[in-house]
């Protein structure tokens, strides 16, 4: 009887192999052959799932966003709006090894995106997703009277988006001793506190 293959599991294994190559060697090192070797699969097995490097990269990035979204949704039952806001925003920051790897892959793709239209599309999707998350957090806080009623939410969304992006970049490039997760979260918490009514 032929062995049954769980196609979702196979696609995830291949995507994770792409992540390891991107973090270690950069986006330019990704090829069907190298991904197959990294995943311990035959080249034909990878080609059966992904015909091109572009498909590999697009799916790999989409899986990062999907997993991030799943982590965010797990927090939706939280009753305290401040804790919910911090939990959602923390999922977009490289505070542990998994999120560090995801952010490193994201940064590598963004760096390559100006010269590759498919990667540009993926990078723009990621930025829109982060902007929408920041807007949702601020709207939720304002609904709960934790952001001043007169605050310009479009402007504050841009500020929060820039803060999260900047902290993520610093966390990836700084010495881990210089920018610990507690320090990163304190900056975000203080920023949100400054938006509260007097």
C-alpha positions as CSV (number, residue, x, y, z in Angstrom):
1,X,0.0,0.0,0.0
2,X,1.5,3.4,-0.9
3,X,2.5,5.7,1.9
4,X,0.0,8.5,2.4
5,X,1.5,12.0,2.5
6,X,0.0,14.8,4.6
7,X,0.4,17.6,2.1
8,X,0.0,20.4,4.6
9,X,2.7,18.9,6.8
10,X,5.0,18.5,3.8
11,X,4.4,22.1,2.7
12,X,5.2,23.3,6.3
13,X,8.4,21.3,6.4
14,X,9.5,22.8,3.1
15,X,8.6,26.3,4.3
16,X,10.6,25.8,7.5
17,X,13.6,24.6,5.4
18,X,13.3,27.9,3.4
19,X,13.3,29.9,6.6
20,X,16.5,28.2,7.8
21,X,18.3,28.9,4.5
22,X,17.1,32.5,4.4
23,X,18.3,33.2,8.0
24,X,21.6,31.4,7.4
25,X,22.5,32.4,3.8
26,X,20.0,35.0,2.6
27,X,17.1,34.9,0.1
28,X,19.4,34.6,-2.9
29,X,20.6,31.2,-1.6
30,X,17.0,29.7,-1.9
31,X,16.7,27.2,-4.7
32,X,14.5,24.1,-5.2
33,X,17.6,21.9,-4.9
34,X,19.0,23.5,-1.8
35,X,15.6,23.6,-0.1
36,X,15.1,19.9,-0.9
37,X,18.5,19.1,0.7
38,X,17.7,21.2,3.7
39,X,14.4,19.5,4.2
40,X,15.9,16.0,3.5
41,X,13.6,15.5,0.5
42,X,14.1,14.6,-3.1
43,X,14.1,17.5,-5.5
44,X,11.1,16.0,-7.3
45,X,9.1,16.0,-4.0
46,X,9.7,19.7,-3.6
47,X,8.9,20.5,-7.2
48,X,5.7,18.5,-6.9
49,X,4.5,21.0,-4.2
50,X,6.3,24.2,-5.4
51,X,7.2,24.7,-9.1
52,X,9.3,27.8,-8.7
53,X,11.5,29.7,-6.1
54,X,8.9,32.5,-6.1
55,X,6.2,30.0,-5.1
56,X,8.4,28.7,-2.3
57,X,9.1,32.1,-1.0
58,X,5.5,33.3,-1.2
59,X,4.2,30.3,0.6
60,X,7.0,30.5,3.2
61,X,6.1,34.1,4.0
62,X,2.4,33.4,4.0
63,X,2.9,30.7,6.6
64,X,4.8,33.1,8.8
65,X,1.8,35.5,8.7
66,X,-0.7,32.7,9.2
67,X,1.1,31.4,12.3
68,X,1.4,35.0,13.6
69,X,-2.3,35.4,13.0
70,X,-3.1,32.2,14.9
71,X,-1.0,33.4,17.9
72,X,-2.8,36.7,17.9
73,X,-6.3,35.1,17.8
74,X,-5.4,33.0,20.8
75,X,-5.4,36.2,22.8
76,X,-8.9,37.4,21.8
77,X,-10.5,36.0,24.9
78,X,-8.6,38.3,27.2
79,X,-10.9,40.7,29.1
80,X,-8.4,43.4,30.1
81,X,-8.0,45.7,27.0
82,X,-4.5,46.8,28.0
83,X,-3.3,43.2,28.3
84,X,-4.9,42.3,25.1
85,X,-3.3,45.2,23.3
86,X,0.2,44.2,24.6
87,X,-0.4,40.5,23.8
88,X,-1.3,41.3,20.2
89,X,1.6,43.8,19.7
90,X,4.1,41.4,21.3
91,X,3.3,38.8,18.6
92,X,4.8,41.2,16.1
93,X,8.1,41.6,17.9
94,X,11.0,39.2,18.0
95,X,10.8,38.3,21.7
96,X,11.7,34.6,21.4
97,X,13.6,32.3,19.0
98,X,10.5,31.5,16.8
99,X,9.5,35.2,16.4
100,X,13.2,36.2,15.9
101,X,13.5,33.7,13.0
102,X,10.2,34.9,11.5
103,X,11.3,38.5,11.7
104,X,14.7,37.7,10.2
105,X,13.0,36.0,7.3
106,X,10.6,38.9,6.9
107,X,13.5,41.4,6.9
108,X,15.5,39.4,4.4
109,X,12.5,39.3,2.0
110,X,11.8,43.0,2.4
111,X,15.5,43.7,1.6
112,X,15.2,41.7,-1.6
113,X,11.7,42.9,-2.6
114,X,12.6,46.0,-4.7
115,X,14.1,43.8,-7.4
116,X,11.4,41.0,-7.3
117,X,7.7,41.8,-7.9
118,X,6.4,38.6,-6.2
119,X,8.5,39.4,-3.1
120,X,7.4,43.0,-3.2
121,X,3.8,41.8,-3.2
122,X,4.5,39.6,-0.1
123,X,6.3,42.4,1.7
124,X,3.4,44.9,1.1
125,X,0.9,42.3,2.4
126,X,3.0,42.0,5.6
127,X,3.2,45.8,6.0
128,X,-0.6,46.1,5.5
129,X,-1.2,43.4,8.0
130,X,0.9,45.1,10.6
131,X,-0.8,48.5,10.0
132,X,-4.2,46.9,10.3
133,X,-3.3,45.2,13.5
134,X,-2.0,48.5,14.9
135,X,-5.2,50.2,13.8
136,X,-7.4,47.5,15.4
137,X,-5.5,47.7,18.7
138,X,-5.9,51.5,18.9
139,X,-9.5,51.3,17.9
140,X,-10.2,48.7,20.6
141,X,-8.3,50.8,23.2
142,X,-10.3,54.0,22.2
143,X,-13.6,52.1,22.4
144,X,-12.5,51.2,26.0
145,X,-11.7,54.8,26.7
146,X,-8.0,54.1,26.9
147,X,-7.1,56.4,24.0
148,X,-8.1,60.0,24.1
149,X,-11.4,60.6,22.2
150,X,-9.8,63.4,20.2
151,X,-6.8,61.4,19.1
152,X,-6.2,61.1,15.3
153,X,-6.3,57.3,15.0
154,X,-4.8,57.3,11.4
155,X,-1.8,59.3,12.6
156,X,-1.5,57.2,15.8
157,X,-1.6,54.1,13.7
158,X,1.4,55.3,11.7
159,X,3.3,56.1,14.9
160,X,2.6,52.7,16.5
161,X,3.4,50.9,13.2
162,X,6.7,52.8,13.0
163,X,7.5,52.0,16.7
164,X,6.8,48.3,16.3
165,X,8.8,48.1,13.1
166,X,11.7,50.1,14.7
167,X,11.8,48.0,17.8
168,X,11.7,44.8,15.7
169,X,14.7,45.9,13.7
170,X,16.6,47.0,16.8
171,X,15.9,43.7,18.5
172,X,17.2,41.8,15.5
173,X,20.4,43.9,15.1
174,X,21.3,44.9,18.6
175,X,23.2,42.8,21.2
176,X,20.5,40.7,23.0
177,X,21.9,42.1,26.3
178,X,21.2,45.7,25.1
179,X,17.6,45.2,24.1
180,X,15.8,42.5,26.1
181,X,12.2,41.6,25.7
182,X,11.3,43.4,28.9
183,X,12.8,46.6,27.6
184,X,11.0,46.3,24.3
185,X,7.7,45.7,25.9
186,X,8.2,48.6,28.3
187,X,8.7,51.0,25.4
188,X,5.4,49.8,23.8
189,X,3.5,49.9,27.1
190,X,4.7,53.4,27.8
191,X,3.8,54.6,24.3
192,X,0.2,53.3,24.8
193,X,0.0,54.8,28.2
194,X,0.8,58.2,26.8
195,X,-2.3,58.0,24.5
196,X,-4.6,57.5,27.5
197,X,-6.9,60.4,28.6
198,X,-5.4,62.6,31.3
